[in-house]
Amino acid sequence: MPKHYITFRDLSADEYSFIFERTKKLKSERARNQYNRPHLAGRAIGMFFNKHSTRTRVSFECAINELGGHAIVMNIQDSQFSRGEPLSHSGRVLSRYLSGLVIRTYEESQLVTLARHSTIPIINALTNEHHPCQVLADIFTLLENINSEPLAKQLVAWIGDGNNMANTWLEAAAVLGFKLHLACPEGYDPDQAILARAINDNPNIKLFRSPMEAAAGARAVNTDVFASMGHEAQAQKRLEDFKNFQVTSELMAKAAPGAIFMHCLPAHPGEEVTEEVLESPNSVIFDEAENRLHAQKALLEYLIPSL
């Protein structure tokens, strides 16, 4: 049976430890121009997109190519997915062509159905509910900045919408055991089932209404846009509802000395975060973006055994 990567909980703490070590090695090799590996030689990886993408598409396509594979990129609207072909059929057909399938879409239930009927790994490149590949890279970025300190002793603060990123940070804290404080406006909490299960697994997860309280003592302060893809019609209301949840220099001053600022990008300077914080020496936003490539190479290696 293939191993899928649909939510962060699909891998164990030990598996993540292995992937982070591989990510570190692959990043180091690439920095020395030693990034052409034959792991996926002769094999094709499908990439199906139903949402706009820059970092996800380019980082995955580069990762596949640098591992010796070939990326087949399609807009879902150009495929039979959009014409009602049963996903149970699509999964079985694509499994006979591809060695893996990366999907970025709205409803996560589509990935779950595909996984049930596929004999290749299904990888979640973003859904409404989760964004595990981004948080995988984000945690690796955090590890790069804590100087071999134990991850379990770190406090991460999430400020803003209880969206797919917040859901995934909850699962990451539950699996890896670090402390997590979230600050969300009333009515914008993360998925209640995901939140409850995460707190049950890790009592060091707490939900606040005050961003300043959530950020106090944090080693990393994390946020996302106030209106994600699919929320465009609510953008003006969200700006009002989130007006007190902007990450500012004053908020960063509440965090631990040397705390890093994280953002999955794209950012809206002056909305969820000030330009001053985005461009500060503590901002690691472009390291996160780069680390998508290295972490996804390690993930592809792990999920798709070499021939």
C-alpha positions in Angstrom: 0.0 0.0 0.0 1.3 3.5 -0.8 2.0 6.1 1.9 0.0 9.2 1.2 0.6 12.7 2.6 -2.8 14.4 2.9 -2.5 15.8 6.5 0.4 16.4 8.8 -0.7 13.4 10.9 0.0 11.0 8.0 3.6 10.7 9.2 5.1 10.0 12.7 7.6 12.0 14.7 10.3 9.5 13.8 9.5 9.8 10.1 9.6 13.6 10.3 13.0 13.4 12.1 14.3 11.4 9.1 12.8 13.8 6.5 14.3 16.8 8.3 17.7 15.2 8.2 17.3 14.4 4.5 16.1 18.0 3.9 19.3 19.3 5.6 21.5 17.1 3.5 19.7 17.8 0.2 19.9 21.6 0.9 23.6 21.3 1.6 24.2 19.3 -1.5 22.3 21.7 -3.7 24.3 24.7 -2.3 27.4 22.9 -3.6 25.7 22.3 -7.0 25.3 18.6 -6.3 21.5 18.4 -6.7 21.0 16.1 -9.6 20.0 12.8 -8.1 18.5 9.8 -10.1 15.9 8.9 -7.4 13.0 9.5 -9.8 14.8 8.8 -13.0 12.4 7.7 -15.8 9.3 8.3 -13.7 6.5 10.9 -14.0 4.8 12.7 -11.2 1.4 14.3 -11.9 0.7 17.8 -10.6 -3.0 18.8 -10.7 -4.0 22.3 -9.7 -7.4 23.8 -9.1 -6.0 26.9 -7.2 -3.5 29.5 -8.2 0.1 28.7 -7.2 3.6 30.1 -7.5 5.8 28.7 -4.8 4.0 25.3 -4.6 4.1 24.7 -8.4 7.7 25.9 -9.0 9.2 24.2 -5.9 7.5 20.9 -6.6 8.4 21.0 -10.3 12.0 21.8 -9.5 12.1 19.1 -6.8 10.8 16.5 -9.2 13.2 17.5 -12.0 16.2 17.6 -9.6 15.4 14.1 -8.5 15.6 13.0 -12.1 11.8 12.7 -12.7 9.4 14.4 -15.0 6.5 16.7 -13.8 3.3 16.5 -15.7 1.4 19.7 -14.8 -2.3 20.1 -15.5 -5.1 22.5 -14.5 -7.9 20.4 -13.1 -10.3 22.3 -15.4 -8.5 20.9 -18.4 -8.9 17.3 -17.2 -11.8 14.8 -16.9 -11.9 15.7 -13.1 -14.0 18.8 -14.1 -16.4 16.7 -16.3 -17.6 14.4 -13.6 -15.4 11.3 -14.1 -15.6 9.3 -10.8 -12.5 9.9 -8.7 -12.4 6.1 -8.1 -11.8 5.7 -11.8 -9.3 8.6 -12.0 -7.2 7.2 -9.1 -6.9 3.8 -10.7 -6.1 5.1 -14.2 -3.5 7.7 -13.0 -1.8 5.0 -10.9 -1.0 3.1 -14.1 0.8 6.1 -15.6 2.3 8.0 -12.7 4.6 7.3 -9.7 2.9 10.0 -7.5 0.2 12.7 -7.7 0.5 16.2 -6.2 -2.9 18.0 -6.0 -3.8 21.6 -5.0 -7.6 22.0 -4.8 -10.5 23.1 -2.6 -12.1 20.0 -1.1 -9.9 17.6 0.8 -12.4 14.9 0.4 -11.3 14.6 -3.3 -7.8 13.6 -2.1 -9.2 11.1 0.4 -11.2 9.4 -2.3 -8.3 9.4 -4.8 -6.1 7.9 -2.1 -8.6 5.1 -1.4 -8.4 4.1 -5.1 -4.8 4.8 -5.9 -1.7 2.6 -5.8 0.6 5.7 -5.9 1.2 8.4 -3.2 -1.3 11.2 -3.1 0.3 14.5 -1.9 -1.7 17.4 -0.6 -0.3 20.6 -2.1 -3.1 22.7 -0.3 -6.7 22.2 0.3 -9.3 24.3 2.3 -8.6 22.2 5.3 -4.8 21.6 5.4 -1.4 22.7 3.9 1.1 20.1 5.2 3.9 20.7 2.7 4.1 24.3 3.8 4.3 23.5 7.5 6.8 20.8 6.8 9.1 23.5 5.3 8.2 26.0 8.0 9.2 23.6 10.8 12.5 22.8 9.0 13.1 26.6 8.9 12.4 26.8 12.6 14.9 24.0 13.2 17.5 26.0 11.3 17.1 28.9 13.7 17.0 27.2 17.1 20.7 26.1 17.1 20.1 22.4 17.9 17.7 23.2 20.8 15.0 20.6 21.2 12.0 21.3 19.1 9.7 20.2 21.9 10.8 23.2 24.0 9.9 25.8 21.4 6.8 28.0 21.5 5.3 28.9 18.2 2.6 31.7 18.0 0.0 31.7 15.2 -1.7 35.1 14.8 -4.8 35.5 12.6 -7.2 33.3 10.8 -7.9 29.7 11.9 -7.5 28.5 8.3 -5.8 25.6 6.7 -2.4 26.7 7.9 -3.6 27.0 11.5 -5.2 23.6 11.3 -1.9 22.1 10.1 0.1 23.9 12.8 -2.2 22.3 15.3 -1.5 18.8 13.9 2.2 19.5 13.7 2.3 20.5 17.4 0.3 17.4 18.3 2.7 15.1 16.4 6.0 16.8 17.2 5.2 18.0 20.8 6.2 21.7 20.6 4.1 24.5 22.3 1.6 26.3 20.2 -0.4 29.5 21.0 -3.0 30.6 18.6 -4.8 34.0 18.6 -7.9 34.2 16.4 -10.8 36.7 16.3 -14.1 35.4 17.6 -15.8 33.4 14.8 -12.5 32.6 13.0 -11.2 29.7 15.1 -9.6 26.6 13.6 -11.6 23.5 12.8 -13.1 22.5 16.2 -12.4 18.8 15.8 -8.8 19.3 14.8 -8.4 21.7 17.7 -9.9 19.4 20.2 -7.9 16.4 19.1 -4.6 18.4 19.0 -5.2 19.7 22.6 -6.0 16.2 23.7 -2.6 15.0 22.3 -0.7 18.1 23.4 -1.9 20.2 26.4 0.6 22.9 25.5 -1.7 24.1 22.7 -3.7 27.1 23.7 -6.2 29.4 22.0 -6.3 33.1 22.8 -8.2 36.1 21.7 -5.3 38.5 22.4 -2.4 38.4 19.9 -0.1 40.0 22.5 -0.8 37.1 25.0 -0.3 34.5 22.3 3.0 36.0 21.2 4.5 36.4 24.7 7.7 34.4 24.8 7.3 32.8 21.4 10.4 31.7 19.5 8.5 32.1 16.2 5.6 34.3 15.3 3.6 33.1 12.3 0.7 34.6 10.3 -1.1 34.4 7.0 -3.3 36.7 4.9 -6.6 37.7 6.4 -8.6 36.5 3.3 -7.3 33.3 1.7 -8.2 31.9 -1.7 -12.0 31.4 -1.7 -12.6 34.2 0.8 -12.3 37.1 -1.6 -15.9 38.1 -1.2 -15.4 38.5 2.6 -12.2 40.5 2.2 -13.6 43.9 3.4 -15.3 42.4 6.4 -12.3 40.4 7.3 -10.1 43.5 7.3 -12.4 45.0 9.9 -12.6 41.8 12.0 -8.9 41.3 12.0 -7.8 44.9 12.5 -6.3 44.1 15.9 -4.4 41.0 14.7 -1.7 42.6 12.6 1.8 41.5 13.4 3.7 44.7 14.3 7.1 45.5 15.8 5.3 46.0 19.1 3.9 42.5 18.9 7.3 41.0 18.0 8.8 42.7 21.0 6.5 40.6 23.2 8.1 37.4 21.7 11.3 35.8 22.9 14.6 37.7 22.2 15.6 36.9 18.6 12.2 35.5 17.7 11.7 34.8 14.0 8.8 36.0 11.9 7.2 33.5 9.6 4.7 33.8 6.7 3.8 31.3 4.1 3.4 34.0 1.4 2.1 35.7 -0.6 1.9 38.5 2.0 -0.2 41.7 2.0 2.1 44.3 3.6 0.2 46.7 5.8 -2.6 44.2 6.4 -1.7 41.1 8.4 1.9 42.3 8.9 3.7 45.6 8.7 6.4 46.2 6.0 8.8 46.8 8.9 8.4 43.3 10.3 8.4 41.7 6.8 11.8 43.3 6.0 13.3 43.0 9.4 16.4 40.8 10.1 14.2 38.4 12.1 12.0 37.7 9.0 12.7 34.3 7.5 9.9 34.4 4.9 12.2 33.7 2.0 14.1 30.9 3.8 10.7 29.3 4.2 9.9 29.7 0.5 13.3 28.2 -0.4 12.9 25.3 2.0 9.7 24.2 0.3 12.0 22.9 -2.5 14.4 21.0 -0.2 11.7 19.6 2.1 9.5 18.4 -0.8 12.5 16.7 -2.3 13.0 14.8 0.9 9.3 14.0 1.1 9.2 12.7 -2.5 12.2 10.5 -1.8 10.5 9.1 1.3 7.1 8.5 -0.2 8.3 7.1 -3.5 11.0 4.4 -3.1 13.8 4.3 -5.6 13.7 1.6 -8.3 
